[in-house]
């Protein structure tokens, strides 16, 4: 059915002039001097209005003697669908590869140039093919360490060519040695403490890499159980006097978010999540962005839902300020530690 916004030739011509993607599929236009028909969003050089005619369908345009434009390809799925299919195919190739494929081989298999593949993949996902492949290898590493009979078997199951490359990357990715991770954190010391702040109970935990968790809630025992579930076999070390200084700095951040936190973080997540969290840390106190704006900041303007999921997966409250993300209309919603806490943090920053 034709959208009522495009019921007249005047409205259709206006849509063609602004290359409105919302008009795609609603009608097509042909250009008498070139003999082609196009989508309204076609990026070809604008034609003179006197040379343009409108058609309700591709069949109607072809019956009038026009052929499909080679630029916008109106006889093929919309560009967004073609790009999505290209990215899905590349992801499938990466997932199925025993070793991390390079960009050239992915481009050749997909029938596009390396530049085009890199640009489209990043626009659709917010990360590069290389970052996606690294994230998949990291996921295989986690799975392999849990399932393979030895660390050596896990090395090659994850797609590493040598143990040297494996050990060079796993310490930062795991926050502990591969053997300790394989054993659920066994032998790894994770320091933690639970205190009270103006927003309720707060748990702060650190590996040797940095702070790995800042959790807020009403029940201190529930926070401790959440940490224990993450590392069931780790040695959880609590009530160290020297660690109280770390906790004090984190509480200071909660009470005055604008002051920032000058402590190392152990940030763990997928490549896309880490990209979102890095963007969150660039948002200054006192400012909010929408999920759509944040998606644009990470180079994935069509991934607002995935961005919201990355915000929800954040385990470092306030240090990674996902509370600074609001709905498109500016209203507050969705916060892992409660909307009331989100409102309070924004009020302290002068955002609400």
N, C-alpha and C positions, 0 to 999 in steps of 0.2 A: 504494500500500500504506500502511496506517495505521501510523504510528510506534508501536512498543510502549510508548513513554513515555505515550501517550494512549489506551491500550487500555480504560481504565475511565472511567465517568462522573465519578468522583472526580478522576482525573488531568485530564480534560478541563475540569472546572469550575475546578480550580486554575489551568490555563493561561488560561482566560478571565479569571479574577480578576487575574492578573498581566499580562494582555494580551500574551501570549507570541507574538512573530512567528514563532517556530520551529514553532508549531502551525498556522499558516496553510496551507491546502491539505490538512491531515491530517483535519480535520473542520470542520463549521459548527455554529453554535448558533442556535436560534430563540427569540424572546421572545413568549409567548402574548398579552401585553397590548398589544403594539405591532403584531403581525402581520408582523414582519420577521425575516429571518435574517442573520447577520453572520459575519465572520471572527473567530477567537479574539482577534486583536489589535485589534479595533475599539475606538475611543476614546470610544464613546458611554457615557452614564451607566450604571453597573452595574445590571443587573436583579436581581430577587429569584430565588434559586435555584429556588423553587417554580414560577416562570413560564418556566423555561428547559428546552429539550429539545435533544438533540444529533442531528446528521445526518451520515452518511458522505459525502454529496455535495450539491451544489446542487440536482440533480434531485430528490433525496429530500426536501429542504426545500421545494421548490416544489410537489411532489406533495402535501405535507402542507398546502398552502394559504398558505405564507409567501412574501413578496416580498423582493427584495434591499434591504438597508439602503442608504440614500442617502449615508451617511457613509463607510462602509468599502468600499462598492461591491464586494461579493464576486463579482459576475458579470463583473467586469472584471479585467484583469491586476493583480497585486499593486501596492501603492502605489510600492514601490521601482522597479518596472519602468515605471510610468507617469511617475514623476519622471525616470528615465533617458531615456525617449522624449522627454519635454518638452525636456530639456537638449540631446539630440541634434538635435532640430528647430531649436532656437534657434541652436546652433552652425552648422547648415547654412545658416540665414538669414544669419548674420553672414559666413560664408565666401563666400556667393554675392553679397553686397551690394557694389556699386561704391564706396560711401562708408559710413563707420561708422554703423550704425543706432542710434537712441536707444532707451532702455528702453521708452518708451511704444509705439513702433511694433512692437517685438519682442513686447510683451505683447499688443497687439491682434491681431497675426498668430497668436499662440499661443492666444488665447482665454482668457487668465487676467489677473489684475490685475498691475500693476507690482510691488507689494509681494510677491505670491506668487511671481512669476517670479524676482525678485531673491533671495529667501530660498532657493528650491529650487535655483537655479543655483549659488549660493555653497555650499550644503550638499553638493551633488554634486561640485563641481569644486575648491572651496577658493578660488575667485576670483569676482569679479563679472562680469556680461556685458560691462561696459565694459572691464575689465581683459583679458578674453579677446579682445575686438575689437581692443584696442591691441596685444596680442601678435600677433594675426594680421596686423595692419597692419605691425608690425615685421618679421615674416617676409616679407611681400610686399616691404618695403623692401629687405631683404637680397637677395632674389631679383631684384628689379628693378634694383638697382645692378649686379648681376652680368650681367643679360641685356639690359636696355634699352640702346638706342644712346646715350643721354645721361642725365645726372642729372635733367634736367627731365622726360624721359619717365618716369623711375623715380618721380618725385614723384607724378604723377597715377596711375600704375599701382598705387601703394601705397595710394591712396584719400585722399590729402591734397587739400584744396581750394585751398591756396595754398602757394607756396614758403616763405613766412614761417613757417607752422605746421610745415612739414617741417624747416627748419633749426633751429627752436627745440627740437625733440625729438631730432634725430638725433645730435647731438654726445655726449649722455650715453648714448644707446643703442649707438653704434658705438665710442666711445672715440677717435674721430678724425673728420676731415672726411668727408662722403659720397664725395667724389672719391677720397680716399686709400683708403677701404674698397673702393670699386668696383674699384680697381686692386690688390686684395690687400694693402693696407697700404702701397702705394707712396708714398713721401714722408713716411710716419709713422715717427717714431723710437721704438722700443721698447727701453728700457734693460733689460739683464739681466745676471745674474752667476750662476755656479755655484760652490758651495762644498761643504764637508763638514760634517756635523753627526753627532750620535750615532746617527741613524737612517739614515745613508748619504749619498748625494749629494742636494743640494737646489738647485733652480733658482728664482730669484726674478726676476720681470719686471714692468715698469711702463710704462703709457702716460702721457700727460699727465694723465689722470683719476685714476689711482692704480694700486695693485698689481693686475695682471690675471692673474698666475699664481704659484702656489707649488707646485712639483712635487717629489715625492720619488721616489727610485729607487736602483738599484745602479749604473747606467751613465750617467755624465754626458753622453756623446754622445747617448744615446737621449733624454734630457731636452731637449737642445738641438734635436734633430730634431723633437720634439713641438711645441716653440714655433715653429719655422720652418714647420711644416705649418699652423699656425693663421694665420700671416701670411707667406705665401711671398714677397711683394714688399716687405715692410716693411724699414726700415733697423734691423737689430738692433745695438744699441750695447752692447758689453761692456767689462768691465775698467775702468770709470770709478771713480776713487778715491772721489769723493763718494758714489757709489751703494753702496759697501761699507758705509756706515752703515745703509742700509736693510736690506741683507742681514743685517747683524749683529743688527738688531732682530728680524727674522723668525726667525733662528736662536735668539735668546733666547726667542721665543715657543714654538718647538719644544721647547727644553730645559725650559722652565717655562711650560706652557700657561695656568696660572692667572693669569699676569701680564697677559694680554691684549695687543692690538696697537693702538697709537694712531697708525695711519697710514691714509690714505684707500685705499679699495678700488675697483677698476673691476670691478664684478660684472655679468656678462653671462649672460643666460639667458631662458627664457620667463617669463611672468608667474607661472605656478605654481611653477617652479623658484626664482624669486627670493623668493616667499612662504615656501617651505620653508627656503631659506638664511637668511632673516631670522629665522625661528623657531629655527633651529639656533644662531644667534648669541645668542639669549636664554637658552640652556641654560648654567648656570654650570659652571665647572670642578669636578670631583668628583661630578657628577651624570650619570646616564645616563637615557635614555628609550627606549622601544621604538618600532618603526616605527608601530605602531598608535597609541601615545600622541602621536607627532609628527604623525600624520595628524589627530588630534583637535585639536592645537594650531593647525593651519592651517585648521580649519573644514571638513575633508573626511574624516570618520571612516571612510568606506568606501574610501579611496584609499591604503591602506598600500603597495600595490605601486608606485603612481605616486610616492609619497614616497621609496621606496627608489631608484627611478630618478633622482630629483632629487639624492639624496645621491651616487649614483655619478657624476653629471655634474659635481659640484663640482670646480673646478680650483684652489681656494685652500685647500690643506691646512692644517689646524689653525686658520687665521684664520676659516674657516667650519667649525666643529668637527663634521663629520659622523661623526668617530670616537666621539662620545658617544651614538650610536644603536646599540642592540643588539636581539637577538631578543626576542620576548615572554617567553621563559623566562630571559632575562638572559645567555644565551650570546653569544659574539662571532662575528660572521660578516661577510663582505662589506665590503671596504675597498679603494678604488681603488689604494692604495699598499701593500697587503699586510696580512694579518691580524696578522702579528707586530708591525708598526709600530702598528697600532691597539691591540694589547694593551699595548705599551710606553707609549703616550700615556696610556692609562687608568690604568696603574699609577703614572705620575708625578702624576696628578691625585688619586690615592687612590681611584679608582673600582673598581679590581679588585685 
